[in-house]
Amino acid sequence: MDENILGKNIKHMRTLHGETLDELGNVIRASKSTVQGYEKGRRIPDIATIKIIAEYYGKTVDEMINNKLYEYAEFDSTKTVNMDEMIDAFLHILPVIETDEACKNESFLKGVTEIKNMIDAFRHGIEVQGLIISEIVDYFISAVEDNIIEAAANIIWCVFFIWTQQYTDLEKMRKLQTRICNGETDLKELRYEYQKDAKKTSSKKKEFICEIDNLLIELISELKLTEQWSQLGDYYLALRYVLGLIDTGYSDEMNQIIGTQMLIAFSQVGNKYYLDFFETSDSM
């Protein structure tokens, strides 16, 4: 505490996200002067308040207290969100698998084609029918029955896609999508809306994890049994932790730390999917 790491971290995270003292004060139910006291080290927040601040900025309590976050590279929270850039980053992190051999299978080709159509619709702000993802999964299930292992990888892709699309207020998300397509949304607003909705969908997401857990394990195991796709299996195994698509009994923050360490470990032995992940994350 002698270096006032906590106070500097609070100020760093607040300014990083373009927030005023009053705005952070509203989050932790404290006055502007109290927040300023925390930042300057004149006052020390209790552990409950530190936890609220940490969760609000997507950090752990340990990170806020001990890590000099203010020395890390910054991003511009006022940068306008570009839909094409978002989708391209999403496809780097969650690659759709398509090989010439697999595309000889009619069901597989239909599934990949429908994914491309769906992604193209998102790029242009066109609403996608909710049942389309189920139809895509059915195509890939049919291809799996024909021993097309790439189809198993794309079913995992569909699961992760569904995971990222769970919202409580669909109308609000549609409006946000329109604002993104029109270049009217910055990273700060996008992050705020995501965090606000994430709290409302926590119970829904737990049910989803419970329902999908065995299927994911089975599909990832199928990938890991093949030399060609074993790296992708490892990648998805770690990504479950990073994106919170797993119930370990730990907090989301702890799962993210575990997943990130797994990503780092596998990137050090040349896993190309991990390397793409870090390259994409650094560019965002």
Protein Blocks (a to p, Z undefined) as FASTA:
>chain_A
ZZommmmmmmmmmmmnopafklmmmmnopafklmmmmmnopaccdfklmmmmmmmnopaf
klmmmpcfklpccddfkbccdfklmmmmmmmmmccdddfklmmpmklmmmmmmmmmmmmm
mmnopacdfklmmmmmmmmmmmmmnopaklmmmmmmmmmmmmmmccfblmlmmmmmmmmm
nopacfklmmmmmmmmmmmmmmmmmmmmmmmmmmmmmmmmmmmmpmklmmmmmmmmmmmm
mnopacehpafklmmmmmmmmmmmmmmnopaklmmmmmmmmmZZ
